[in-house]
Amino acid sequence: MVEYGDRALPRFKDHDQWGTRHAVKEQDQIGWHQLLLGRIGNKWSDAQQRHIDSLQKKNTGRRWTISLIQKALEIAWDMWEQRNHIKHNALHPRAAAAVVDVKVQLQLLYRKGHAGFLSQDRLLFSKSETKLLKGEAKEMLQWITSVLNATRRAAQAKNDAYASMQVERAIMQRWLQHS
């Protein structure tokens, strides 16, 4: 046996009636991942033809190879479709759970309100919570991002106002202490 990663691949015995050992060696050179991509060594077709001939069937090794490649590509296509379905289907449990999380975050932010927001940012609350929750997930995420940015702008404006008044506060405090 030859070790490949965590698994050992079986090797054929000395008696190789149909030439499978040669096919395996050829595929080793080409690469096993390439087999899954439809790049199969020619010796597989030859070995399969010898096996078919021994069974006295009318199929061909070439036809078997075509079917094998076609099946590998169909499996790859099915896997791609499944991944695509999971990623883009809103009804998939993972996507549905993500939408629920977004809705909860939107509700929390909406109920927190716009107190302390700058006047231009209060417009974010012009739509009702119900209407926002009926929108697409992307729209809800955009609203959440906008509200978080508005929160940061409000905090920065408050800090700037406090900092700008520091000098006046210090003068007033000195005046009060000396009066």
C-alpha positions, 0 to 999 in steps of 0.5 A: 500500500502507498500512503496518500494523506490519512488514507492508504490506497490499495495496490493491485497484486502481481497478477494484473489480468487487464492492465489496471496496475498500469492504469493506476501508475499512469493516473498517479502521474496525471494526478487523481484530482485530474480524474475528478475533473475528467482527465483520465489516463488512456490506460483505463480505457484499455484495461476496461476494454480487456475486462469487457472482452473477457465478459464477451460483451459488446460495450467498449472501453472507450464508451465506459471512459466517456460514461465515467467522465460524464458521471464525474462532471455530473457529480461536480455539477450537482455539488456546485448546484447544492452549494449555490442553492445553500448560498443564495436560497433565502429559504435554506435554514442557515440563510433563514437563521441569518435573516432572523438575527438581522431582524432582531438587531434591527428591532433592538436598534429601532426600539432604542430610538434616535435620541441624541442623533443629529437632525439629518440622521433622525430621518432613518426612523421615518419608516415604521419598524414594521415596514423595515422588517418587511424589506429584503435582508440587504436593505435591513443590513443597510439600515442597521449600518446607517444607524450604527454610523449615525450613532458614531456621528452623534457621539463624535458631535457630543465629544466635539461640543464638550471639547469646544466648551472646555476653555469657556468652562475653565474661564467661568470656573476661575471667575467664580472662584475669584469672585 
